[in-house]
Amino acid sequence: GPLPLPQSEYTAVISDTSGNFLFVAADGRVFDRFGALMDQGDLVMAANGDVTQGGLIFPRPAAANKYEALFIRDTPYSAPVVQASWASIDMALNGGLGGVTNHTIFGQSFTEKLTGTPHANGTDYWAVMHEHGTNVFRTYLIDQDGLDTIPINSNAGSSHTTVYAPCFSDMNFRGEMKISYAGDRLALCNTNNGCSDPIGAIVPSIVQLFLFNDATGLVSYWLDLPGHRYSYGVEFSQDGSKLYVSGADSVVHYVDQYDLSTGDTSTIAASRYRVFGVPYSTINSNRPSAMELAPDGRIYIGNQASSRDAILHPDLPGDQCDYAEAFFPLSHPHHFTYHWNQLKRYHDSEFRRDDVGLGAELKAPSFAIWPNPATSSIRLRLSENITAPRVRMHDNTGRLLSEVSGQAALSGTLDVSGLASGMYTVSLLDGSMVISQVRLVVQ
């Protein structure tokens, strides 16, 4: 159920390797799994919650039950100074609810970008931030001693300054920065608006790709992706072959896909494909914004039209990625656009599908259905190496309800409109051998 937490633009959460929820980092503070302010959590920097990627949690290497939480805090936009704070959390304290053992403000003059990835040494982690007013990336090492507050600096790409907007604006602070699942690429965008008239304020955004060296922490420029406006969200697909960018102009709100698989900069720039677009009405109407790759392999997108959208198969090209608008309707407008920040992977655990999914690693699933939950029909996607495909649906008593085979199974749909709300099992067989099973929710 919902926790009594601050309504922050960003919220970082973490679980243990068994999937048990541990704690929340939000609004520059730390809360236990019941939503109570963690012991000494009030010592963490009180923050403006209107920060794109304002919190991120790392496990401390070689230290059981210990974690590091990083925060970004905005001061007023008329005199922007974005500060960074670091808190250490020991989950062995307070009967397993945890406590904050250290809090330090370690830097300022940042934008609102904060991301991270595992170190190539298989033990440590990198936290990556970006300076405001320059083109400098600051990369921080997190090892068994916690956060090293002396950064590794890289000059790469465009400077993040107010010259990209026609008036003084805080929007050059805003927009996401992400590292790919493999830890070898980095993407970012800057929104670059902020004048009184949103239409008149929309000017070209910075959308750029970089190479990240997960052994050294260094960032190097790769290419520009021009022609975007009001871009707030970027995200890589799990296999790293696709990049998604959200944006808006006076004509359309959109999400575009780029194919990175060739590695050729000209081919990548030319591969831009619109997977979602709706006519522009106002800047805060039906606008896709923040994106996040989730453990189920989907990318979830905050949408100003009161929902979480989803890209169901982000590794696939063009329309095959299956952009699902309003995949999760929401009731509270504060959460429509905002960012939920996390590492894509950890040294001690990989992303895996949840209990409703396959129970297998995400890469190259043999069987997928969508949407899930479903109301009228589901679509099927099967691995191409199955020679005699059959798909069966059973209710929770084990009764067979339907079956399709052959070509119908390879590229077909199943009608669920007549089924009662509840849980069902959809099974994939190759001949008589069961290959995979998916739990389907009908509502």
TORBALUM-943767 format. One line per field, with one value per residue (C-alpha): x, y, z; residue number from 1. Coordinates in steps of 0.2 Angstrom, whole numbers, plus 5000, padded with zeros to 4 digits. Example, Ala and Ser with C-alpha at 12.3 -4.5 7.8 and 13.67 -1.06 7.14 Angstrom:
X: (5062 5068)
Y: (4978 4995)
Z: (5039 5036)
k: (1 2)
This chain:
X: (5000 5005 5018 5016 5030 5033 5026 5043 5047 5060 5060 5074 5070 5080 5077 5088 5093 5078 5067 5062 5059 5071 5070 5066 5076 5065 5066 5083 5079 5078 5062 5061 5050 5035 5037 5043 5058 5073 5084 5094 5086 5081 5100 5100 5099 5081 5078 5067 5058 5057 5073 5074 5085 5087 5091 5100 5104 5120 5124 5141 5153 5159 5149 5133 5117 5125 5120 5125 5111 5115 5104 5103 5095 5090 5091 5079 5081 5085 5101 5104 5116 5112 5121 5124 5123 5129 5121 5126 5113 5116 5101 5107 5101 5084 5079 5082 5073 5090 5098 5108 5126 5134 5128 5139 5137 5151 5148 5138 5135 5127 5113 5098 5106 5112 5114 5126 5132 5143 5162 5171 5180 5165 5164 5163 5150 5151 5139 5139 5133 5135 5141 5130 5137 5151 5152 5160 5154 5159 5161 5162 5168 5159 5169 5170 5174 5159 5159 5175 5171 5185 5177 5185 5181 5178 5175 5163 5148 5139 5140 5124 5121 5107 5112 5101 5085 5079 5077 5085 5079 5081 5077 5095 5096 5082 5082 5087 5104 5106 5119 5115 5113 5130 5138 5146 5135 5128 5114 5107 5094 5091 5073 5079 5063 5056 5049 5032 5024 5028 5025 5037 5049 5052 5069 5080 5085 5102 5101 5118 5126 5142 5154 5156 5172 5166 5184 5190 5174 5178 5165 5169 5158 5150 5136 5122 5104 5097 5079 5072 5062 5057 5065 5065 5066 5079 5082 5091 5083 5089 5100 5107 5102 5089 5088 5071 5069 5053 5049 5036 5034 5019 5013 5015 5020 5031 5043 5056 5067 5085 5093 5111 5115 5126 5137 5139 5134 5126 5116 5110 5105 5095 5086 5075 5057 5042 5034 5022 5014 4998 4993 5000 4987 4996 5013 5006 4993 4997 5016 5028 5042 5053 5057 5064 5069 5061 5065 5051 5061 5048 5052 5039 5035 5027 5013 5005 4988 4986 4995 5011 5014 5024 5036 5032 5046 5059 5073 5062 5063 5049 5031 5036 5042 5023 5021 5006 4998 4990 4996 4994 4981 4985 4974 4986 4993 5009 5016 5012 5028 5041 5056 5059 5078 5088 5103 5099 5109 5120 5135 5125 5109 5102 5086 5073 5055 5043 5031 5018 5031 5043 5054 5069 5083 5076 5088 5080 5064 5056 5038 5029 5011 5004 4995 4996 4984 4972 4954 4949 4963 4982 4995 5008 5027 5037 5055 5058 5067 5051 5047 5029 5022 5006 4999 4986 4977 4971 4961 4967 4959 4969 4954 4960 4950 4958 4973 4981 4995 5005 5005 4991 5002 5017 5009 4991 4980 4970 4952 4950 4935 4923 4934 4930 4942 4956 4972 4976 4990 4996 5008 5020 5023 5035 5025 5020 5035 5030 5043 5037 5022 5016 5003 4990 4979 4962 4952)
Y: (5000 5018 5025 5041 5049 5067 5070 5071 5073 5059 5043 5030 5013 4997 4979 4965 4951 4942 4956 4962 4980 4989 5008 5024 5040 5054 5073 5072 5061 5042 5033 5015 5002 5008 5026 5032 5044 5033 5036 5051 5052 5070 5075 5072 5087 5094 5096 5104 5089 5097 5089 5077 5064 5069 5053 5036 5021 5010 4995 4998 4985 4971 4977 4967 4977 4994 5006 5024 5036 5051 5067 5082 5098 5113 5131 5145 5146 5165 5160 5142 5132 5113 5104 5086 5076 5058 5048 5030 5018 5003 4991 4981 4996 4998 4980 4979 4995 5004 5020 5034 5034 5048 5063 5074 5088 5085 5097 5110 5118 5102 5100 5089 5073 5058 5041 5026 5009 4994 4996 4985 4977 4967 4975 4994 5006 5023 5038 5051 5069 5084 5102 5117 5130 5118 5102 5093 5076 5072 5053 5047 5030 5020 5007 4997 5014 5022 5037 5045 5063 5068 5066 5060 5074 5072 5087 5080 5087 5103 5115 5115 5134 5146 5151 5137 5146 5163 5170 5166 5148 5134 5121 5119 5110 5098 5082 5064 5056 5037 5024 5008 4991 4985 5001 5006 5021 5036 5047 5064 5077 5095 5102 5120 5130 5140 5157 5162 5156 5137 5138 5153 5145 5129 5129 5115 5103 5095 5077 5068 5051 5047 5032 5027 5018 5008 5004 5022 5032 5043 5050 5053 5062 5051 5060 5073 5068 5085 5091 5088 5100 5100 5083 5077 5058 5047 5028 5013 4996 4982 4975 4992 4992 5005 5023 5032 5051 5060 5077 5090 5105 5116 5102 5085 5076 5061 5047 5043 5027 5026 5010 5010 4992 4998 5009 5021 5039 5044 5028 5030 5048 5043 5029 5041 5033 5040 5026 5038 5054 5064 5082 5096 5105 5112 5108 5099 5088 5071 5074 5059 5064 5053 5035 5021 5003 4991 4973 4966 4972 4986 5005 5015 5033 5046 5054 5071 5063 5054 5038 5028 5023 5008 5002 4983 4976 4990 4979 4977 4990 5002 4998 4981 4989 4991 5008 5006 5023 5024 5006 5011 5024 5035 5045 5058 5071 5074 5057 5059 5065 5062 5051 5035 5033 5016 5007 4995 4981 4976 4965 4953 4952 4954 4961 4947 4946 4947 4933 4937 4935 4922 4919 4920 4932 4946 4943 4934 4928 4913 4919 4935 4941 4959 4968 4961 4964 4962 4966 4960 4951 4947 4947 4933 4934 4917 4913 4909 4893 4884 4871 4866 4880 4878 4891 4885 4895 4887 4894 4893 4876 4869 4868 4871 4886 4888 4883 4890 4882 4884 4901 4907 4905 4913 4929 4928 4934 4926 4933 4935 4946 4933 4928 4933 4944 4934 4925 4913 4903 4905 4891 4889 4872 4865 4850 4841 4850 4865 4878 4892 4898 4916 4921 4932 4945 4948 4963)
Z: (5000 4999 5011 5021 5012 5005 4988 4980 4961 4964 4974 4976 4983 4986 4991 4997 4985 4989 4984 5002 5002 5013 5013 5003 4999 4995 4997 5004 5018 5022 5027 5033 5025 5035 5029 5045 5045 5048 5064 5061 5044 5049 5048 5029 5019 5018 4999 4986 4979 4962 4956 4941 4948 4966 4974 4971 4982 4981 4991 5000 4992 5003 5018 5022 5026 5022 5009 5002 4997 4986 4985 4975 4982 4972 4979 4972 4953 4955 4962 4957 4967 4966 4981 4983 4999 5004 5018 5024 5030 5041 5040 5056 5067 5075 5074 5056 5051 5048 5053 5045 5052 5041 5032 5022 5009 4997 4982 4973 4956 4949 4937 4942 4934 4945 4938 4942 4936 4943 4941 4929 4944 4949 4966 4967 4959 4950 4953 4939 4940 4928 4932 4929 4917 4910 4900 4915 4921 4939 4942 4960 4966 4979 4987 5004 5013 5005 4994 4988 4987 4975 4958 4941 4929 4910 4898 4885 4875 4877 4891 4902 4903 4901 4883 4877 4882 4876 4894 4911 4914 4927 4913 4908 4925 4920 4910 4913 4912 4910 4908 4898 4906 4900 4908 4892 4885 4893 4886 4893 4888 4894 4893 4889 4892 4906 4900 4904 4888 4886 4867 4864 4876 4867 4860 4854 4868 4871 4867 4866 4868 4876 4879 4897 4903 4918 4922 4924 4926 4911 4899 4881 4868 4854 4845 4845 4842 4835 4832 4849 4860 4878 4881 4898 4897 4890 4892 4885 4881 4891 4877 4873 4855 4857 4865 4868 4870 4875 4870 4864 4852 4847 4836 4845 4861 4857 4861 4848 4846 4839 4834 4841 4835 4820 4831 4816 4821 4804 4804 4822 4819 4804 4813 4823 4823 4832 4843 4851 4846 4850 4845 4856 4867 4882 4888 4903 4893 4888 4888 4890 4902 4914 4909 4918 4913 4925 4931 4920 4905 4901 4900 4910 4906 4916 4907 4911 4906 4922 4919 4917 4899 4895 4881 4882 4871 4871 4863 4847 4832 4827 4831 4837 4853 4858 4866 4877 4882 4899 4904 4922 4925 4941 4952 4960 4948 4957 4951 4933 4926 4939 4940 4950 4950 4952 4946 4931 4939 4954 4957 4967 4957 4940 4934 4934 4930 4944 4951 4938 4924 4918 4933 4921 4916 4905 4890 4875 4883 4874 4877 4880 4881 4882 4889 4906 4915 4901 4898 4880 4871 4873 4860 4859 4855 4854 4851 4833 4836 4842 4829 4834 4844 4855 4867 4880 4893 4910 4924 4942 4944 4930 4918 4899 4892 4875 4864 4848 4838 4822 4814 4825 4840 4832 4828 4835 4849 4862 4866 4885 4884 4891 4906 4924 4932 4940 4938 4923 4917 4899 4893 4878 4872 4858 4853 4870 4880 4891 4887 4898 4908 4912 4925 4917 4926 4918 4925)
k: (1 2 3 4 5 6 7 8 9 10 11 12 13 14 15 16 17 18 19 20 21 22 23 24 25 26 27 28 29 30 31 32 33 34 35 36 37 38 39 40 41 42 43 44 45 46 47 48 49 50 51 52 53 54 55 56 57 58 59 60 61 62 63 64 65 66 67 68 69 70 71 72 73 74 75 76 77 78 79 80 81 82 83 84 85 86 87 88 89 90 91 92 93 94 95 96 97 98 99 100 101 102 103 104 105 106 107 108 109 110 111 112 113 114 115 116 117 118 119 120 121 122 123 124 125 126 127 128 129 130 131 132 133 134 135 136 137 138 139 140 141 142 143 144 145 146 147 148 149 150 151 152 153 154 155 156 157 158 159 160 161 162 163 164 165 166 167 168 169 170 171 172 173 174 175 176 177 178 179 180 181 182 183 184 185 186 187 188 189 190 191 192 193 194 195 196 197 198 199 200 201 202 203 204 205 206 207 208 209 210 211 212 213 214 215 216 217 218 219 220 221 222 223 224 225 226 227 228 229 230 231 232 233 234 235 236 237 238 239 240 241 242 243 244 245 246 247 248 249 250 251 252 253 254 255 256 257 258 259 260 261 262 263 264 265 266 267 268 269 270 271 272 273 274 275 276 277 278 279 280 281 282 283 284 285 286 287 288 289 290 291 292 293 294 295 296 297 298 299 300 301 302 303 304 305 306 307 308 309 310 311 312 313 314 315 316 317 318 319 320 321 322 323 324 325 326 327 328 329 330 331 332 333 334 335 336 337 338 339 340 341 342 343 344 345 346 347 348 349 350 351 352 353 354 355 356 357 358 359 360 361 362 363 364 365 366 367 368 369 370 371 372 373 374 375 376 377 378 379 380 381 382 383 384 385 386 387 388 389 390 391 392 393 394 395 396 397 398 399 400 401 402 403 404 405 406 407 408 409 410 411 412 413 414 415 416 417 418 419 420 421 422 423 424 425 426 427 428 429 430 431 432 433 434 435 436 437 438 439 440 441 442 443)
